[in-house]
Each structure stands twice: as structure tokens, then as C-alpha cells.
Amino acid sequence: MFETIDRSLSEIAEITRDIPDAGFASREQSLHLRLKQLVASLPQVKSLGLRRQGPRARQQPDRAAPEIDFSDRDYFKAHTSGDIGTYIGEALTPRPPYQGAAFFGVSRRRSDEDGGFAGVIQASVFPEYFVNYYARIGREPGSFFALGRADGAVLARFPASESEIRFDRSGPMGKMIAANPQAASSP
């Protein structure tokens, strides 16, 4: 699932690679259409967009999207100092006027023609999608599944819970994740 999201971010990066900020206006309609098509093909994705240096919302499938400052979001701040590749953010709630389900950001840096920071390409991903998937495969009593980050933050889990959990880095799961952060799994 993450590979599919990452490929979508790569596609957006390719489509927008040589477009300076001033050039988006002339390509707005085709870019909105492509973002909308990508979102429709990814049931785990709530939205896709470009968040520019500045840092107002730039392009989203919903053209009527208000311009909101996202520079304080972790998926934005992670990229300001340099290219770190794909970043998976913490679970967040939409801020007004947006509504709806919680999400976590998956993002990549967008650089300008001089290699400087120009913003991010970002997907808002539904943790609920993963909870529903885990519910389908975890029918045995005592089943537990979790989607977590290397720092121990849990993004989705089954059985679902309203309370936030974080794996202790010095505990068994924390040590397992630290040993293999790309593909930790329980024994």
C-alpha cells in the first residue's frame, strides 16, 4: 500500500518537476484532474496535494480548497532542512474548515530549480483503512495488528482504540522496530 502511495508521489513529482510556482496557473486544470484521478484510485488516500514554500495549500483535487498554512505540520517541517526522501508523519486531525476522519501525511520534498526548498508533495492517508484491513485478517481471538513508525508512534491498530499509544523504544516492540525499522514484525 505504501509503495502505491509512494509511486503516486513520484508521479506528481515528475509531472511538476519543471514547473516553477508561477507556471502552475496555466496547468491548473490538468493538474487538478490528475490529482483527482489518483485519489479516486487509492482508497487509503484522503487527498493529494502540493504544499508550497510560503506555505499555503497549492493544488488539490478540490479547487475550492481554502488557502491554509500547513507549515507547522510535521509532514511539511520534516523537509525544510534537506531532502530526506519519503516521510511518514504522525496521526493528525483535520483543521477547520476541513472536516472528516483523522489522517497521517506521507510526503516528499519539492525543490526549486536551484535545489532549494519549494514545498512538499503530500498524501493524506486514512489510518481507518488499515484498521479495516487488519479487522478482516485478524479474526482470531487475541489478534493484534499495528502500523507504527520507527519512533514508536502507532498510526493504526486492531483492535481499534480511541486512546493513543506509542511503543516504548526500550521495550520489546521498540527494540524490534529499531533493529529493522523498514519491516518490523512480531514473532
N, CA, C and O of each residue as an XYZ file, in Angstrom:
748
protein
N       0.813     -1.187      0.000
C       0.000      0.000      0.000
C       0.864      1.261      0.000
O       0.552      2.242     -0.676
N       1.953      1.219      0.768
C       2.827      2.390      0.808
C       3.586      2.567     -0.498
O       3.884      3.692     -0.900
N       3.899      1.457     -1.160
C       4.553      1.574     -2.461
C       3.645      2.281     -3.458
O       4.117      3.087     -4.261
N       2.359      1.990     -3.417
C       1.398      2.639     -4.308
C       1.327      4.137     -4.017
O       1.315      4.953     -4.939
N       1.282      4.489     -2.751
C       1.277      5.911     -2.371
C       2.564      6.569     -2.836
O       2.540      7.668     -3.390
N       3.692      5.897     -2.610
C       4.987      6.458     -2.996
C       5.075      6.636     -4.514
O       5.639      7.624     -4.985
N       4.531      5.701     -5.275
C       4.513      5.850     -6.738
C       3.675      7.048     -7.159
O       4.023      7.755     -8.105
N       2.572      7.274     -6.455
C       1.731      8.437     -6.760
C       2.489      9.734     -6.464
O       2.406     10.687     -7.238
N       3.220      9.776     -5.364
C       4.031     10.952     -5.057
C       5.104     11.144     -6.131
O       5.399     12.272     -6.527
N       5.682     10.041     -6.597
C       6.689     10.115     -7.672
C       6.076     10.666     -8.948
O       6.692     11.477     -9.640
N       4.864     10.224     -9.259
C       4.192     10.720    -10.461
C       3.941     12.225    -10.361
O       4.177     12.964    -11.317
N       3.469     12.664     -9.214
C       3.225     14.099     -9.031
C       4.543     14.871     -9.129
O       4.592     15.949     -9.719
N       5.597     14.321     -8.554
C       6.912     14.970     -8.634
C       7.362     15.099    -10.085
O       7.895     16.133    -10.487
N       7.146     14.050    -10.861
C       7.540     14.073    -12.274
C       6.708     15.085    -13.058
O       7.242     15.855    -13.856
N       5.403     15.074    -12.822
C       4.512     15.995    -13.528
C       4.866     17.453    -13.238
O       4.774     18.306    -14.121
N       5.265     17.731    -12.017
C       5.502     19.123    -11.586
C       6.971     19.513    -11.536
O       7.300     20.635    -11.150
N       7.848     18.612    -11.918
C       9.294     18.833    -11.745
C       9.784     20.134    -12.352
O      10.511     20.873    -11.689
N       9.425     20.432    -13.551
C       9.955     21.616    -14.230
C       8.996     22.800    -14.219
O       9.158     23.740    -14.997
N       8.004     22.758    -13.343
C       7.033     23.849    -13.284
C       7.397     24.791    -12.134
O       7.322     24.395    -10.971
N       7.781     26.007    -12.437
C       8.018     26.971    -11.358
C       6.678     27.377    -10.752
O       5.633     27.188    -11.374
N       6.704     27.934     -9.541
C       5.449     28.339     -8.885
C       4.569     29.167     -9.807
O       3.354     28.974     -9.838
N       5.159     30.080    -10.554
C       4.388     30.951    -11.441
C       3.736     30.170    -12.585
O       2.774     30.653    -13.183
N       4.232     28.991    -12.894
C       3.710     28.204    -14.010
C       2.528     27.320    -13.674
O       1.947     26.711    -14.572
N       2.157     27.230    -12.409
C       1.045     26.350    -12.042
C      -0.293     26.845    -12.568
O      -1.156     26.040    -12.915
N      -0.472     28.138    -12.632
C      -1.773     28.680    -13.059
C      -2.171     28.169    -14.437
O      -3.336     27.836    -14.655
N      -1.220     28.101    -15.378
C      -1.548     27.666    -16.732
C      -1.820     26.161    -16.819
O      -2.408     25.702    -17.798
N      -1.411     25.401    -15.829
C      -1.612     23.943    -15.830
C      -2.603     23.484    -14.762
O      -2.749     22.288    -14.511
N      -3.272     24.433    -14.145
C      -4.137     24.139    -13.003
C      -5.197     23.079    -13.311
O      -5.355     22.128    -12.546
N      -5.912     23.229    -14.402
C      -6.997     22.303    -14.712
C      -6.492     20.881    -14.908
O      -7.073     19.950    -14.349
N      -5.440     20.683    -15.678
C      -4.940     19.330    -15.920
C      -4.336     18.723    -14.657
O      -4.461     17.520    -14.428
N      -3.687     19.538    -13.844
C      -3.111     19.026    -12.596
C      -4.224     18.622    -11.621
O      -4.136     17.567    -10.992
N      -5.246     19.432    -11.492
C      -6.376     19.079    -10.628
C      -7.019     17.775    -11.082
O      -7.341     16.923    -10.254
N      -7.206     17.613    -12.373
C      -7.805     16.398    -12.897
C      -6.943     15.180    -12.565
O      -7.467     14.150    -12.140
N      -5.635     15.291    -12.753
C      -4.751     14.150    -12.474
C      -4.743     13.809    -10.987
O      -4.779     12.632    -10.629
N      -4.698     14.811    -10.118
C      -4.730     14.555     -8.675
C      -6.043     13.876     -8.279
O      -6.056     12.957     -7.461
N      -7.121     14.332     -8.859
C      -8.437     13.744     -8.571
C      -8.477     12.281     -9.016
O      -9.017     11.433     -8.306
N      -7.908     11.980    -10.191
C      -7.859     10.602    -10.682
C      -7.018      9.725     -9.759
O      -7.397      8.591     -9.466
N      -5.896     10.235     -9.308
C      -5.040      9.463     -8.406
C      -5.763      9.158     -7.097
O      -5.736      8.021     -6.628
N      -6.405     10.155     -6.506
C      -7.130      9.950     -5.252
C      -8.236      8.914     -5.440
O      -8.440      8.064     -4.573
N      -8.943      8.977     -6.550
C     -10.026      8.025     -6.811
C      -9.515      6.589     -6.928
O     -10.261      5.646     -6.663
N      -8.263      6.414     -7.317
C      -7.702      5.074     -7.478
C      -7.045      4.533     -6.213
O      -6.606      3.383     -6.194
N      -6.971      5.334     -5.167
C      -6.295      4.944     -3.930
C      -7.267      5.035     -2.752
O      -7.400      6.105     -2.159
N      -7.946      3.945     -2.397
C      -8.951      4.029     -1.336
C      -8.381      4.398      0.036
O      -9.122      4.850      0.909
N      -7.087      4.212      0.232
C      -6.476      4.552      1.506
C      -6.096      6.034      1.602
O      -5.677      6.496      2.663
N      -6.240      6.775      0.506
C      -5.823      8.173      0.461
C      -7.025      9.109      0.517
O      -7.986      8.971     -0.240
N      -6.940     10.048      1.424
C      -7.980     11.061      1.599
C      -7.796     12.191      0.588
O      -8.764     12.656     -0.013
N      -6.545     12.631      0.403
C      -6.261     13.701     -0.555
C      -4.796     13.666     -0.949
O      -3.961     13.084     -0.257
N      -4.505     14.296     -2.067
C      -3.143     14.501     -2.551
C      -2.997     15.983     -2.845
O      -3.945     16.623     -3.300
N      -1.837     16.527     -2.594
C      -1.654     17.934     -2.896
C      -0.214     18.366     -2.848
O       0.674     17.630     -2.417
N      -0.011     19.574     -3.303
C       1.286     20.214     -3.199
C       1.147     21.333     -2.177
O       0.231     22.152     -2.249
N       2.046     21.354     -1.254
C       2.078     22.414     -0.252
C       3.353     23.196     -0.525
O       4.455     22.662     -0.404
N       3.201     24.442     -0.887
C       4.349     25.206     -1.338
C       5.051     25.930     -0.202
O       4.510     26.130      0.886
N       6.277     26.311     -0.508
C       7.010     27.215      0.370
C       6.168     28.467      0.429
O       5.759     28.965     -0.620
N       5.910     28.959      1.508
C       5.084     30.158      1.580
C       4.170     30.202      2.761
O       3.967     31.289      3.302
N       3.623     29.157      3.192
C       3.423     27.789      2.714
C       1.945     27.467      2.549
O       1.440     26.568      3.222
N       1.265     28.147      1.707
C      -0.170     27.936      1.510
C      -0.435     26.685      0.683
O       0.426     26.235     -0.073
N      -1.624     26.131      0.832
C      -2.023     24.975      0.025
C      -1.975     25.391     -1.432
O      -2.431     26.480     -1.780
N      -1.446     24.566     -2.264
C      -1.287     24.917     -3.674
C      -2.333     24.199     -4.517
O      -3.333     24.808     -4.896
N      -2.135     22.965     -4.809
C      -3.020     22.217     -5.699
C      -3.646     21.064     -4.933
O      -2.957     20.355     -4.200
N      -4.917     20.880     -5.096
C      -5.632     19.753     -4.529
C      -6.748     19.391     -5.495
O      -7.112     20.202     -6.348
N      -7.305     18.172     -5.375
C      -8.413     17.827     -6.262
C      -9.596     18.775     -6.100
O     -10.318     19.025     -7.066
N      -9.805     19.299     -4.916
C     -10.908     20.222     -4.671
C     -10.422     21.641     -4.936
O      -9.725     22.225     -4.107
N     -10.783     22.190     -6.074
C     -10.320     23.525     -6.459
C     -10.790     24.609     -5.501
O     -10.173     25.670     -5.412
N     -11.869     24.352     -4.790
C     -12.396     25.354     -3.869
C     -11.694     25.294     -2.509
O     -12.104     25.975     -1.569
N     -10.647     24.486     -2.403
C      -9.950     24.350     -1.127
C      -9.414     25.700     -0.676
O      -8.793     26.423     -1.456
N      -9.654     26.036      0.583
C      -9.162     27.317      1.092
C      -7.642     27.288      1.235
O      -7.034     26.225      1.358
N      -7.054     28.454      1.216
C      -5.610     28.541      1.415
C      -5.332     28.573      2.908
O      -5.673     29.538      3.593
N      -4.714     27.521      3.402
C      -4.412     27.375      4.822
C      -2.919     27.122      4.968
O      -2.311     26.440      4.143
N      -2.344     27.666      6.006
C      -0.924     27.492      6.289
C      -0.694     26.120      6.919
O      -1.193     25.846      8.011
N       0.057     25.259      6.237
C       0.366     23.927      6.737
C       1.823     23.813      7.190
O       2.294     22.705      7.446
N       2.532     24.910      7.293
C       3.964     24.858      7.594
C       4.273     24.319      8.987
O       5.417     23.952      9.258
N       3.281     24.261      9.878
C       3.519     23.715     11.205
C       3.289     22.206     11.269
O       3.575     21.583     12.291
N       2.786     21.620     10.208
C       2.534     20.180     10.195
C       3.852     19.426     10.066
O       4.767     19.886      9.383
N       3.950     18.281     10.712
C       5.196     17.512     10.702
C       5.607     17.098      9.298
O       6.797     17.078      8.981
N       4.623     16.763      8.442
C       4.952     16.335      7.076
C       5.552     17.463      6.249
O       6.180     17.204      5.222
N       5.373     18.699      6.670
C       5.957     19.855      5.991
C       7.332     20.175      6.595
O       8.322     20.303      5.875
N       7.373     20.300      7.918
C       8.606     20.685      8.604
C       9.740     19.691      8.378
O      10.907     20.082      8.360
N       9.416     18.419      8.208
C      10.443     17.390      8.049
C      11.338     17.631      6.836
O      12.472     17.152      6.800
N      10.845     18.363      5.851
C      11.569     18.525      4.594
C      12.273     19.871      4.440
O      12.991     20.071      3.460
N      12.091     20.783      5.364
C      12.616     22.135      5.175
C      14.145     22.196      5.178
O      14.729     23.040      4.497
N      14.792     21.323      5.926
C      16.259     21.389      6.045
C      17.005     20.635      4.961
O      18.189     20.890      4.739
N      16.343     19.718      4.287
C      17.017     18.945      3.252
C      16.151     17.816      2.747
O      15.065     17.568      3.270
N      16.638     17.132      1.727
C      15.902     16.030      1.117
C      16.097     14.777      1.959
O      17.199     14.232      2.025
N      15.033     14.323      2.597
C      15.087     13.122      3.440
C      14.352     11.948      2.807
O      14.189     10.902      3.435
N      13.910     12.120      1.567
C      13.135     11.071      0.909
C      11.685     11.117      1.359
O      11.163     12.186      1.674
N      11.043      9.976      1.389
C       9.639      9.904      1.780
C       9.538      9.936      3.301
O      10.263      9.230      4.001
N       8.637     10.759      3.791
C       8.417     10.916      5.231
C       6.995     10.471      5.570
O       6.041     10.833      4.882
N       6.867      9.689      6.629
C       5.557      9.276      7.122
C       5.330      9.998      8.441
O       6.070      9.812      9.407
N       4.300     10.819      8.460
C       4.030     11.667      9.613
C       3.193     11.002     10.680
O       2.794      9.844     10.557
N       2.935     11.763     11.735
C       2.102     11.305     12.848
C       0.627     11.439     12.495
O       0.262     12.166     11.571
N      -0.216     10.729     13.243
C      -1.660     10.831     13.057
C      -2.110     12.244     13.413
O      -1.723     12.787     14.448
N      -2.926     12.827     12.551
C      -3.396     14.201     12.708
C      -4.906     14.259     12.536
O      -5.517     13.337     11.995
N      -5.496     15.343     12.996
C      -6.906     15.603     12.733
C      -6.995     16.793     11.795
O      -6.161     17.696     11.861
N      -7.992     16.806     10.924
C      -8.142     17.937     10.010
C      -8.393     19.224     10.791
O      -9.050     19.212     11.833
N      -7.865     20.328     10.278
C      -8.133     21.609     10.910
C      -9.204     22.336     10.111
O      -9.319     22.154      8.899
N      -9.987     23.164     10.801
C     -11.073     23.885     10.125
C     -10.542     24.706      8.957
O      -9.446     25.259      9.046
N     -11.281     24.794      7.886
C     -12.661     24.342      7.698
C     -12.761     22.894      7.252
O     -13.862     22.395      7.017
N     -11.629     22.210      7.132
C     -11.681     20.797      6.735
C     -12.326     19.991      7.845
O     -12.235     20.339      9.022
N     -12.970     18.921      7.456
C     -13.615     18.031      8.413
C     -13.261     16.615      8.030
O     -12.520     16.381      7.075
N     -13.791     15.681      8.774
C     -13.637     14.287      8.395
C     -12.694     13.525      9.287
O     -12.354     13.941     10.395
N     -12.291     12.402      8.764
C     -11.515     11.430      9.522
C     -10.074     11.883      9.743
O      -9.536     12.723      9.022
N      -9.480     11.290     10.765
C      -8.066     11.504     11.044
C      -7.240     11.007      9.861
O      -7.727     10.230      9.040
N      -6.004     11.453      9.778
C      -5.108     11.056      8.694
C      -3.665     11.152      9.171
O      -3.380     11.721     10.224
N      -2.768     10.588      8.382
C      -1.349     10.866      8.569
C      -0.789     11.224      7.208
O      -1.244     10.721      6.181
N       0.199     12.097      7.213
C       0.780     12.561      5.965
C       1.926     11.673      5.515
O       2.732     11.217      6.325
N       1.986     11.438      4.227
C       3.132     10.807      3.576
C       3.607     11.855      2.580
O       2.852     12.271      1.701
N       4.855     12.279      2.717
C       5.293     13.432      1.927
C       6.717     13.284      1.404
O       7.511     12.463      1.864
N       6.986     14.126      0.420
C       8.321     14.265     -0.176
C       8.604     15.736     -0.388
O       7.695     16.548     -0.562
N       9.859     16.052     -0.370
C      10.290     17.427     -0.612
C      10.105     17.783     -2.078
O      10.296     16.952     -2.966
N       9.735     19.012     -2.311
C       9.705     19.576     -3.661
C      10.755     20.671     -3.694
O      10.701     21.615     -2.905
N      11.698     20.548     -4.595
C      12.788     21.518     -4.692
C      12.561     22.461     -5.862
O      11.929     22.100     -6.855
N      13.083     23.668     -5.734
C      13.010     24.612     -6.847
C      14.158     24.343     -7.812
O      14.953     23.428     -7.599
N      14.244     25.143     -8.872
C      15.256     24.909     -9.912
C      16.680     25.037     -9.392
O      17.609     24.531    -10.021
N      16.873     25.707     -8.249
C      18.200     25.845     -7.660
C      18.469     24.818     -6.563
O      19.517     24.858     -5.920
N      17.537     23.906     -6.350
C      17.693     22.879     -5.323
C      17.208     23.309     -3.947
O      17.317     22.545     -2.988
N      16.680     24.507     -3.837
C      16.161     24.989     -2.568
C      14.781     24.424     -2.276
O      14.137     23.843     -3.149
N      14.344     24.597     -1.065
C      13.047     24.085     -0.632
C      11.923     24.884     -1.267
O      11.862     26.105     -1.122
N      11.023     24.184     -1.982
C       9.878     24.832     -2.641
C       8.552     24.333     -2.085
O       7.493     24.771     -2.534
N       8.592     23.420     -1.110
C       7.380     22.882     -0.518
C       7.407     21.367     -0.509
O       8.468     20.755     -0.629
N       6.234     20.764     -0.366
C       6.141     19.311     -0.310
C       5.017     18.799     -1.201
O       4.055     19.507     -1.500
N       5.170     17.561     -1.609
C       4.115     16.798     -2.268
C       3.617     15.866     -1.175
O       4.407     15.141     -0.570
N       2.314     15.879     -0.917
C       1.811     15.202      0.270
C       0.526     14.440      0.002
O      -0.368     14.915     -0.699
N       0.453     13.239      0.580
C      -0.764     12.435      0.575
C      -1.281     12.362      2.009
O      -0.515     12.102      2.937
N      -2.573     12.591      2.187
C      -3.222     12.389      3.479
C      -3.821     10.988      3.448
O      -4.680     10.691      2.617
N      -3.365     10.131      4.355
C      -3.723      8.716      4.339
C      -4.631      8.399      5.531
O      -4.388      8.858      6.647
N      -5.675      7.610      5.280
C      -6.625      7.211      6.311
C      -6.059      6.083      7.185
O      -5.827      4.993      6.662
N      -5.826      6.290      8.482
C      -5.477      5.164      9.355
C      -6.610      4.129      9.386
O      -6.362      2.930      9.517
N      -7.846      4.604      9.265
C      -9.017      3.736      9.287
C      -8.955      2.648      8.207
O      -9.461      1.544      8.404
N      -8.338      2.963      7.076
C      -8.196      1.976      6.010
C      -7.420      0.760      6.519
O      -7.786     -0.382      6.241
N      -6.353      1.018      7.263
C      -5.515     -0.056      7.796
C      -6.239     -0.810      8.912
O      -6.135     -2.033      8.999
N      -6.970     -0.089      9.765
C      -7.750     -0.727     10.822
C      -8.745     -1.702     10.201
O      -8.875     -2.833     10.668
N      -9.442     -1.280      9.164
C     -10.414     -2.155      8.492
C      -9.738     -3.370      7.865
O     -10.274     -4.477      7.921
N      -8.574     -3.169      7.274
C      -7.820     -4.284      6.694
C      -7.413     -5.276      7.792
O      -7.587     -6.485      7.642
N      -6.876     -4.753      8.884
C      -6.469     -5.629      9.992
C      -7.668     -6.382     10.569
O      -7.539     -7.541     10.964
N      -8.823     -5.737     10.620
C     -10.028     -6.394     11.134
C     -10.418     -7.589     10.258
O     -10.906     -8.602     10.760
N     -10.199     -7.464      8.953
C     -10.535     -8.568      8.044
C      -9.592     -9.755      8.217
O     -10.013    -10.903      8.072
N      -8.324     -9.493      8.524
C      -7.371    -10.603      8.654
C      -7.176    -11.059     10.090
O      -6.615    -12.131     10.322
N      -7.624    -10.273     11.057
C      -7.401    -10.591     12.465
C      -8.619    -11.115     13.175
O      -9.042    -10.553     14.185
N      -9.180    -12.168     12.672
C     -10.423    -12.692     13.249
C     -10.189    -13.632     14.428
O     -11.127    -13.933     15.167
N      -8.989    -14.086     14.613
C      -8.698    -14.995     15.727
C      -8.706    -14.218     17.041
O      -8.197    -13.099     17.096
N      -9.276    -14.795     18.098
C      -9.248    -14.117     19.400
C      -7.809    -13.789     19.805
O      -6.904    -14.609     19.651
N      -7.621    -12.610     20.311
C      -6.290    -12.175     20.749
C      -5.443    -11.567     19.650
O      -4.300    -11.184     19.901
N      -5.974    -11.466     18.432
C      -5.203    -10.868     17.339
C      -4.908     -9.405     17.653
O      -5.738     -8.695     18.221
N      -3.727     -8.977     17.276
C      -3.333     -7.574     17.429
C      -2.454     -7.218     16.245
O      -1.485     -7.914     15.941
N      -2.802     -6.126     15.581
C      -2.017     -5.615     14.461
C      -1.814     -4.131     14.680
O      -2.688     -3.446     15.210
N      -0.666     -3.642     14.272
C      -0.403     -2.209     14.410
C       0.470     -1.734     13.264
O       1.349     -2.446     12.779
N       0.199     -0.517     12.851
C       1.026      0.175     11.875
C       1.722      1.280     12.644
O       1.077      2.200     13.147
N       3.032      1.189     12.733
C       3.762      2.159     13.538
C       4.959      2.720     12.815
O       5.414      2.187     11.803
N       5.455      3.806     13.359
C       6.657      4.451     12.838
C       7.872      3.981     13.632
O       7.732      3.400     14.708
N       9.047      4.233     13.103
C      10.284      3.818     13.764
C      10.447      4.450     15.138
O      11.136      3.893     15.993
N       9.825      5.605     15.368
C       9.935      6.256     16.678
C       8.934      5.706     17.691
O       8.868      6.205     18.815
N       8.148      4.684     17.318
C       7.198      4.055     18.223
C       5.784      4.573     18.116
O       4.876      3.989     18.710
N       5.560      5.662     17.371
C       4.201      6.195     17.205
C       3.359      5.173     16.450
O       3.785      4.650     15.419
N       2.172      4.891     16.962
C       1.254      3.953     16.319
C       0.236      4.760     15.523
O      -0.457      5.619     16.068
N       0.156      4.475     14.239
C      -0.735      5.195     13.330
C      -2.094      4.526     13.191
O      -3.109      5.198     13.006
N      -2.110      3.201     13.282
C      -3.357      2.438     13.174
C      -3.162      1.120     13.905
O      -2.063      0.568     13.948
N      -4.261      0.625     14.482
C      -4.150     -0.655     15.172
C      -5.492     -1.361     15.212
O      -6.555     -0.747     15.129
N      -5.398     -2.686     15.344
C      -6.573     -3.506     15.541
C      -6.288     -4.447     16.699
O      -5.251     -5.111     16.698
N      -7.164     -4.528     17.678
C      -8.425     -3.832     17.762
C      -8.214     -2.320     17.892
O      -7.257     -1.844     18.503
N      -9.155     -1.595     17.288
C      -9.080     -0.134     17.296
C      -9.308      0.392     18.709
O      -9.941     -0.257     19.542
N      -8.777      1.581     18.951
C      -8.947      2.221     20.246
C      -8.890      3.724     20.057
O      -8.194      4.225     19.173
N      -9.616      4.430     20.883
C      -9.592      5.890     20.827
C      -8.336      6.451     21.490
O      -7.916      7.567     21.186
N      -7.742      5.685     22.388
C      -6.561      6.195     23.086
C      -5.321      6.036     22.221
O      -5.179      5.069     21.473
N      -4.440      7.000     22.343
C      -3.195      6.997     21.575
C      -2.185      6.113     22.286
O      -2.054      6.167     23.509
N      -1.466      5.295     21.513
C      -0.393      4.502     22.104
C       0.894      4.767     21.332
O       0.887      5.169     20.169
N       1.982      4.527     22.022
C       3.312      4.661     21.447
C       4.142      3.537     22.054
O       4.167      3.353     23.270
N       4.814      2.795     21.194
C       5.665      1.725     21.707
C       6.888      2.330     22.374
O       7.514      3.251     21.848
N       7.216      1.796     23.543
C       8.405      2.235     24.277
C       9.644      1.766     23.516
O       9.773      0.583     23.203
N      10.540      2.680     23.223
C      11.749      2.324     22.450
C      12.617      1.287     23.159
O      13.352      0.545     22.506
N      12.541      1.230     24.477
C      13.363      0.267     25.213
C      12.610     -1.043     25.467
O      13.186     -1.990     26.001
N      11.321     -1.106     25.087
C      10.533     -2.323     25.251
C      10.757     -3.294     24.104
O      11.486     -2.984     23.162
N      10.133     -4.474     24.175
C      10.342     -5.494     23.138
C       9.999     -5.013     21.728
O      10.773     -5.241     20.799
N       8.850     -4.348     21.553
C       8.480     -3.861     20.213
C       9.406     -2.740     19.772
O       9.803     -2.692     18.608
N       9.754     -1.849     20.670
C      10.661     -0.758     20.340
C      12.006     -1.274     19.867
O      12.567     -0.750     18.905
N      12.528     -2.289     20.527
C      13.815     -2.878     20.130
C      13.706     -3.578     18.778
O      14.626     -3.518     17.962
N      12.570     -4.244     18.548
C      12.362     -4.924     17.267
C      12.287     -3.903     16.127
O      12.857     -4.109     15.056
N      11.585     -2.816     16.373
C      11.475     -1.778     15.359
C      12.831     -1.139     15.096
O      13.186     -0.897     13.942
N      13.592     -0.862     16.151
C      14.914     -0.256     15.995
C      15.859     -1.172     15.224
O      16.699     -0.691     14.464
N      15.733     -2.477     15.408
C      16.594     -3.419     14.709
C      16.305     -3.483     13.216
O      17.207     -3.740     12.418
N      15.051     -3.249     12.835
C      14.673     -3.316     11.436
C      13.515     -2.339     11.192
O      12.373     -2.770     11.037
N      13.795     -1.038     11.156
C      12.715     -0.048     11.074
C      11.886     -0.101      9.791
O      10.757      0.390      9.779
N      12.403     -0.671      8.735
C      11.647     -0.731      7.474
C      10.630     -1.855      7.452
O       9.667     -1.787      6.688
N      10.811     -2.887      8.264
C       9.905     -4.031      8.163
C       9.793     -4.785      9.477
O       9.881     -6.012      9.489
N       9.603     -4.084     10.571
C       9.464     -4.760     11.861
C       8.169     -5.560     11.881
O       7.144     -5.127     11.354
N       8.235     -6.722     12.492
C       7.030     -7.548     12.675
C       7.196     -8.350     13.944
O       8.311     -8.563     14.421
N       6.092     -8.786     14.479
C       6.187     -9.563     15.719
C       6.494    -11.013     15.398
O       6.162    -11.501     14.317
N       7.137    -11.711     16.349
C       7.491    -13.111     16.123
C       6.272    -14.001     16.058
O       6.400    -15.211     15.873
